[in-house]
Amino acid sequence: MVTSAASTQAPGQACARLGLVIAKRNAALAVTRNALKRVIRESFRHCRHGLRPADYVVRLHARVPSMSLTALKRLARAEVDTHFERIGRVPAPRGDAAGGKPGRPPGAAPVVASPQPAAEAAPPEVAKP
């Protein structure tokens, strides 16, 4: 499973929200897809308040192994719990006091990036008609 978070949040969003992508190609049986969704939602409910307000998407990216539904639920719960714990430990980006863009604190000097040497710069892509 892959878990990703949106880099921006909707105005007025006060809590974390969850999205699920469980493709039929990776879990052919509806029973399996529904069980995975239930397990992921339950895990999210337990750790929702420890996450920063954002939209989180959990996507199943590989075929589900052939095993009993009980074993699959245990495996999925352990994996999803690990994902949410890891996300919860990552510090949220700092913003200014007015809730503006994340970055440097108010009054700090801007950071200027040094230009890349010409030898290391990537060649421009040419569009072919």
N, CA and C of each residue as an Amber inpcrd file, in Angstrom:
protein
   387
   0.8410000  -1.1720000   0.0000000   0.0000000   0.0000000   0.0000000
   0.8810000   1.2280000   0.0000000   0.3530000   2.2730000  -0.5850000
   1.0530000   3.5490000  -0.6410000   0.1540000   4.5810000   0.0080000
   0.7240000   5.4100000   0.8870000  -0.0210000   6.4760000   1.5240000
   0.6010000   7.7960000   1.1320000  -0.2250000   8.7340000   0.6730000
   0.2780000  10.0500000   0.3130000  -0.6200000  11.1090000   0.9140000
  -0.0590000  12.3040000   1.1010000  -0.8100000  13.4160000   1.6670000
  -0.7560000  14.5840000   0.7070000  -1.8580000  15.3100000   0.5990000
  -1.9020000  16.4930000  -0.2480000  -1.0150000  17.5630000   0.3610000
  -0.3040000  18.3030000  -0.4880000   0.6010000  19.3260000   0.0150000
  -0.1430000  20.5680000   0.4730000  -1.3540000  20.7730000  -0.0030000
  -2.1580000  21.9140000   0.4270000  -3.4510000  21.4070000   1.0300000
  -4.0360000  22.2130000   1.8760000  -5.2980000  21.8260000   2.4790000
  -6.3730000  22.8190000   2.0760000  -7.5960000  22.3810000   2.0920000
  -8.7160000  23.2420000   1.7420000  -8.8990000  24.3010000   2.8240000
  -9.3380000  25.4930000   2.4500000  -9.5690000  26.5240000   3.4680000
 -10.6280000  26.0610000   4.4690000 -10.3460000  26.2530000   5.7360000
 -11.2920000  25.8690000   6.7700000 -11.2580000  24.3980000   7.1350000
 -10.3390000  23.6370000   6.5660000 -10.2530000  22.2050000   6.8810000
  -9.5940000  22.0560000   8.2380000 -10.3240000  21.5020000   9.2060000
  -9.8330000  21.4350000  10.5690000  -9.3160000  20.0630000  10.9660000
  -9.5200000  19.0480000  10.1220000  -9.0800000  17.7140000  10.5130000
  -8.5810000  16.9480000   9.2850000  -7.9460000  15.8360000   9.5620000
  -7.4210000  14.9800000   8.4920000  -8.5740000  14.2350000   7.8290000
  -8.4850000  14.0650000   6.4970000  -9.4960000  13.3200000   5.7520000
  -8.8200000  12.1810000   5.0020000  -9.5810000  11.1280000   4.7340000
  -9.0410000   9.9190000   4.1320000  -9.6910000   9.6380000   2.7860000
  -8.8620000   9.2240000   1.8240000  -9.3440000   8.7420000   0.5390000
  -8.7600000   7.3620000   0.2870000  -9.5170000   6.4990000  -0.3710000
  -9.0670000   5.1320000  -0.6230000  -9.1280000   4.8210000  -2.1070000
  -8.0990000   4.1430000  -2.6050000  -8.0810000   3.6570000  -3.9820000
  -7.7230000   2.1770000  -3.9110000  -8.7430000   1.3370000  -4.0330000
  -8.5580000  -0.1150000  -3.9940000  -9.0770000  -0.6360000  -5.3290000
  -8.1820000  -0.8500000  -6.2740000  -8.5700000  -1.2290000  -7.6340000
  -9.0080000  -2.6870000  -7.7120000  -9.9480000  -2.9210000  -8.5930000
 -10.4460000  -4.2770000  -8.8130000  -9.3550000  -5.1640000  -9.4070000
  -8.4380000  -4.5720000 -10.1270000  -7.3660000  -5.3600000 -10.7340000
  -6.4190000  -5.9210000  -9.6720000  -6.3010000  -5.2350000  -8.5140000
  -5.4110000  -5.7030000  -7.4470000  -6.1120000  -6.5710000  -6.4100000
  -7.4250000  -6.4000000  -6.2820000  -8.2120000  -7.2170000  -5.3600000
  -9.5000000  -7.5750000  -6.0960000  -9.5040000  -8.7420000  -6.7080000
 -10.5950000  -9.1180000  -7.6120000 -11.9310000  -9.2970000  -6.9140000
 -11.9470000  -9.8030000  -5.7030000 -13.2040000 -10.0700000  -5.0080000
 -13.6750000  -8.8350000  -4.2380000 -14.9640000  -8.5410000  -4.3500000
 -15.5450000  -7.4030000  -3.6370000 -15.4020000  -7.5660000  -2.1240000
 -15.4810000  -8.7860000  -1.6480000 -15.3300000  -9.0610000  -0.2210000
 -13.9450000  -8.6140000   0.2580000 -12.9410000  -8.8860000  -0.5400000
 -11.5690000  -8.5060000  -0.1930000 -11.4160000  -6.9880000  -0.2030000
 -11.9270000  -6.3380000  -1.2460000 -11.8160000  -4.8760000  -1.3430000
 -12.5160000  -4.1950000  -0.1650000 -13.7180000  -4.6670000   0.1540000
 -14.4720000  -4.0770000   1.2600000 -13.7930000  -4.3080000   2.6060000
 -13.2250000  -5.4810000   2.8050000 -12.5130000  -5.7710000   4.0620000
 -11.3050000  -4.8510000   4.2100000 -10.5570000  -4.6630000   3.1290000
  -9.3940000  -3.7690000   3.1780000  -9.8240000  -2.3420000   3.5020000
 -10.8960000  -1.8900000   2.8830000 -11.3830000  -0.5320000   3.1520000
 -11.7970000  -0.3690000   4.6110000 -12.4850000  -1.3690000   5.1530000
 -12.8980000  -1.2950000   6.5590000 -11.6960000  -1.2230000   7.4880000
 -10.6920000  -2.0340000   7.2230000  -9.4860000  -2.0610000   8.0620000
  -8.7560000  -0.7200000   7.9860000  -8.6290000  -0.1650000   6.7860000
  -7.9240000   1.1030000   6.6210000  -8.6770000   2.2370000   7.3190000
  -9.9900000   2.2710000   7.1520000 -10.7900000   3.3120000   7.8130000
 -10.6770000   3.2300000   9.3320000 -10.7090000   2.0150000   9.8730000
 -10.6080000   1.8460000  11.3230000  -9.2430000   2.3120000  11.8330000
  -8.2000000   1.9930000  11.1270000  -6.8660000   2.4430000  11.5110000
  -6.7830000   3.9690000  11.4750000  -7.3710000   4.5650000  10.4410000
  -7.3600000   6.0290000  10.3070000  -8.1300000   6.6770000  11.4560000
  -9.2570000   6.0950000  11.8580000 -10.0440000   6.6460000  12.9690000
  -9.2300000   6.7040000  14.2580000  -8.3920000   5.6950000  14.4660000
  -7.5950000   5.6430000  15.6970000  -6.4820000   6.6710000  15.7290000
  -5.9430000   7.0500000  14.5930000  -4.8040000   7.9670000  14.5940000
  -5.1110000   9.3080000  13.9470000  -6.3700000   9.5620000  13.6180000
  -6.7670000  10.7730000  12.9000000  -6.3440000  12.0550000  13.6170000
  -6.4980000  12.1130000  14.9170000  -6.2140000  13.3340000  15.6550000
  -4.7240000  13.5700000  15.8510000  -3.8990000  12.5690000  15.5990000
  -2.4560000  12.7360000  15.6860000  -1.8340000  13.1980000  14.3780000
  -2.6370000  13.2870000  13.3230000  -2.1440000  13.7050000  12.0110000
  -2.4720000  15.1760000  11.7810000  -1.6420000  15.8450000  10.9960000
  -1.9330000  17.2390000  10.6790000  -3.1140000  17.2900000   9.7120000
  -3.8620000  18.3810000   9.6930000  -5.0120000  18.4810000   8.7830000
  -4.5640000  18.4450000   7.3250000  -4.9380000  17.4290000   6.6190000
  -4.6040000  17.2630000   5.2010000  -5.4780000  16.1540000   4.6420000
  -5.4180000  15.9880000   3.3450000  -6.1190000  14.8870000   2.6870000
  -5.1200000  13.7540000   2.4920000  -5.3960000  12.6030000   3.0520000
  -4.5240000  11.4390000   2.9470000  -5.1790000  10.4160000   2.0230000
  -4.3880000   9.8650000   1.1150000  -4.8940000   8.8680000   0.1750000
  -4.0930000   7.5910000   0.3500000  -4.7960000   6.4850000   0.5630000
  -4.1660000   5.1700000   0.6610000  -4.5200000   4.4230000  -0.6150000
  -3.4880000   3.9590000  -1.3100000  -3.6880000   3.2840000  -2.5980000
  -3.0620000   1.9000000  -2.5460000  -3.8170000   0.9110000  -2.9720000
  -3.3130000  -0.4550000  -3.0800000  -2.5820000  -0.5460000  -4.4180000
  -1.2890000  -0.8330000  -4.3900000  -0.5020000  -0.7960000  -5.6220000
  -0.0300000  -2.1630000  -6.1090000  -0.3690000  -3.2160000  -5.4050000
   0.0580000  -4.5590000  -5.8270000  -1.0970000  -5.5360000  -5.5900000
  -1.0180000  -6.6640000  -6.2690000  -2.0590000  -7.6820000  -6.1130000
  -2.0700000  -8.2120000  -4.6810000  -3.2560000  -8.5090000  -4.2090000
  -3.4250000  -9.0590000  -2.8730000  -2.9930000 -10.5200000  -2.9070000
  -2.1270000 -10.9460000  -1.9750000  -1.6980000 -12.3460000  -1.9700000
  -2.8480000 -13.2790000  -1.6140000  -2.7410000 -14.5000000  -2.0510000
  -3.7700000 -15.4990000  -1.7760000  -3.5950000 -15.9930000  -0.3400000
  -4.5270000 -15.5720000   0.5280000  -4.5050000 -15.9710000   1.9390000
  -5.9020000 -15.8140000   2.5060000  -6.0890000 -16.2560000   3.7070000
  -7.4150000 -16.1450000   4.3330000  -7.7260000 -14.6700000   4.5970000
  -8.9980000 -14.3540000   4.6860000  -9.4210000 -12.9790000   4.9030000
  -8.9470000 -12.4580000   6.2620000  -8.9520000 -13.3200000   7.2560000
  -8.4850000 -12.9260000   8.5860000  -7.0100000 -12.5660000   8.5660000
  -6.1970000 -13.3860000   7.9100000  -4.7620000 -13.1090000   7.8140000
  -4.5130000 -11.8390000   7.0080000  -5.2960000 -11.6380000   5.9540000
  -5.1530000 -10.4430000   5.1260000  -5.4780000  -9.1870000   5.9300000
  -6.5300000  -9.2370000   6.7390000  -6.8970000  -8.0910000   7.5670000
  -5.7910000  -7.7500000   8.5650000  -5.2100000  -8.7730000   9.1850000
  -4.1130000  -8.5360000  10.1430000  -2.9000000  -7.9190000   9.4510000
  -2.5640000  -8.4440000   8.2850000  -1.4330000  -7.9260000   7.5300000
  -1.6810000  -6.4810000   7.0960000  -2.8810000  -6.2020000   6.5940000
  -3.2190000  -4.8530000   6.1470000  -3.2120000  -3.8750000   7.3150000
  -3.7520000  -4.2840000   8.4510000  -3.7980000  -3.3900000   9.6140000
  -2.4010000  -3.0390000  10.0880000  -1.5130000  -4.0330000  10.1290000
  -0.1400000  -3.7650000  10.5470000   0.5430000  -2.7910000   9.5860000
   0.3420000  -2.9800000   8.2930000   0.9750000  -2.1090000   7.3090000
   0.4230000  -0.6890000   7.3610000  -0.8930000  -0.5610000   7.4650000
  -1.5060000   0.7690000   7.4990000  -1.1430000   1.4970000   8.7850000
  -1.1310000   0.8000000   9.9080000  -0.7200000   1.4220000  11.1690000
   0.6950000   1.9650000  11.0560000   1.5750000   1.2170000  10.4220000
   2.9540000   1.6620000  10.2230000   3.0020000   2.9330000   9.3810000
   2.2100000   2.9740000   8.3090000   2.1660000   4.1650000   7.4550000
   1.7080000   5.3930000   8.2410000   0.6120000   5.2650000   8.9780000
   0.0800000   6.4140000   9.7060000   0.9940000   6.8370000  10.8600000
   1.6640000   5.8910000  11.5070000   2.6270000   6.2500000  12.5560000
   3.7820000   7.0390000  11.9710000   4.2580000   6.6020000  10.8020000
   5.3610000   7.2910000  10.1470000   4.9520000   8.7060000   9.7430000
   3.7480000   8.8470000   9.2200000   3.2590000  10.1660000   8.8140000
   3.0690000  11.0540000  10.0360000   2.5870000  10.4940000  11.1290000
   2.3550000  11.2680000  12.3420000   3.6270000  11.7780000  12.9750000
   4.7470000  11.0980000  12.7450000   6.0280000  11.5320000  13.3090000
   6.6760000  12.6320000  12.5090000   6.3250000  12.7830000  11.2360000
   6.9310000  13.8040000  10.3930000   6.4060000  15.1580000  10.8370000
   7.3080000  16.1120000  11.1590000   6.8280000  17.4150000  11.6090000
   6.1400000  18.1640000  10.4700000   5.1000000  18.8960000  10.8230000
   4.3770000  19.6990000   9.8310000   5.2350000  20.8720000   9.4110000
   5.1120000  21.3510000   8.1580000   5.8900000  22.4980000   7.7230000
   5.4980000  23.7350000   8.5130000   6.5060000  24.5580000   8.8300000
   6.2530000  25.7720000   9.6040000   5.7280000  26.8590000   8.6910000
   4.8160000  27.6270000   9.1820000   4.2820000  28.7690000   8.4440000
   4.4430000  30.0190000   9.2810000   4.1170000  31.1930000   8.7020000
   4.2470000  32.3990000   9.4970000   3.0360000  32.5190000  10.4290000
   3.0370000  33.5320000  11.2890000   2.0040000  33.6680000  12.2990000
   0.6250000  33.9060000  11.6870000   0.5800000  34.4800000  10.4750000
  -0.7030000  34.7670000   9.8350000  -1.2580000  33.5580000   9.1000000
  -0.5830000  32.4260000   9.1640000  -1.0610000  31.2260000   8.4950000
  -0.7500000  31.2340000   7.0130000   0.3050000  31.9040000   6.6400000
   0.6570000  32.0230000   5.2240000   1.4170000  30.8250000   4.7210000
   2.2470000  31.0650000   3.7590000   3.0010000  29.9760000   3.1420000
   4.0370000  29.4320000   4.1050000   4.3010000  28.1120000   4.0330000
   5.3590000  27.5560000   4.8710000   6.7010000  28.0820000   4.3900000
   7.6220000  28.1820000   5.2960000   8.9480000  28.6480000   4.8800000
   9.6710000  29.2690000   6.0350000  10.3180000  30.3820000   5.7580000
  11.1350000  31.0260000   6.7740000  10.2680000  31.8030000   7.7490000
  10.7620000  32.0000000   8.9650000  10.0120000  32.7730000   9.9500000
   9.9390000  34.2410000   9.5390000   8.9560000  34.9920000  10.0390000
   8.8420000  36.3970000   9.6780000  10.0830000  37.1670000  10.0730000
  10.5410000  38.0680000   9.1900000  11.7100000  38.8900000   9.4490000
  13.0280000  38.2400000   9.0780000  13.0460000  36.9660000   8.7050000
  14.2910000  36.2920000   8.3410000  14.6610000  36.6400000   6.9040000
  15.9460000  36.6570000   6.6370000  16.4270000  36.9700000   5.2920000
  16.1090000  35.8170000   4.3480000  15.7520000  36.1170000   3.0850000
  15.4600000  35.0410000   2.1390000  16.7160000  34.2520000   1.8030000
  16.5190000  32.9860000   1.5180000  17.6310000  32.1170000   1.1420000
  17.7220000  32.1100000  -0.3790000  18.9130000  32.4160000  -0.9020000
  19.1090000  32.4590000  -2.3470000  19.8950000  31.2250000  -2.7580000
  19.3620000  30.4770000  -3.7020000  20.0380000  29.2710000  -4.1820000
  21.1110000  29.6600000  -5.1770000  22.2450000  28.9900000  -5.0890000
  23.3110000  29.2710000  -6.0500000  22.9910000  28.5770000  -7.3680000
  23.3130000  29.2350000  -8.5080000  23.0060000  28.6190000  -9.7980000
  23.8570000  27.3740000 -10.0310000  23.3030000  26.4140000 -10.7810000
  24.0450000  25.1970000 -11.1060000  25.0880000  25.5140000 -12.1640000
  26.2550000  24.8670000 -12.0980000  27.2260000  25.0130000 -13.1740000
  26.6370000  24.4610000 -14.4790000  27.0800000  24.9930000 -15.5910000
  26.5480000  24.5990000 -16.8900000  26.7500000  23.1160000 -17.1720000
  27.8240000  22.5190000 -16.6500000  28.1090000  21.1050000 -16.9130000
  27.0830000  20.1920000 -16.2340000  26.5310000  20.6230000 -15.0920000
  25.5930000  19.7840000 -14.3630000  24.1410000  20.0440000 -14.7360000
  23.8900000  21.1170000 -15.4680000  22.5110000  21.4460000 -15.8130000
  21.9650000  20.4240000 -16.8000000  20.7010000  20.0830000 -16.6390000
  20.0740000  19.1140000 -17.5340000  19.7750000  19.7880000 -18.8760000
  19.9410000  19.0680000 -19.9850000  19.6530000  19.6720000 -21.2890000
  18.1580000  19.9110000 -21.4200000  17.7890000  21.0060000 -22.0900000
  16.3480000  21.2790000 -22.2550000  15.7010000  20.2280000 -23.1370000
  14.4300000  19.9110000 -22.8120000  13.7120000  18.9280000 -23.5960000
  13.1870000  19.5910000 -24.8590000  13.2760000  18.8960000 -25.9660000
  12.8270000  19.4270000 -27.2440000  11.5060000  18.7480000 -27.5790000
  10.5050000  19.5810000 -27.8480000   9.2050000  19.0260000 -28.2200000
   9.2330000  18.6270000 -29.6860000   8.8050000  17.4110000 -29.9660000
   8.7810000  16.9240000 -31.3360000   7.3720000  17.1190000 -31.8950000
   7.2750000  17.6930000 -33.1230000   5.9440000  17.9190000 -33.6930000
   5.2700000  16.6450000 -34.1300000
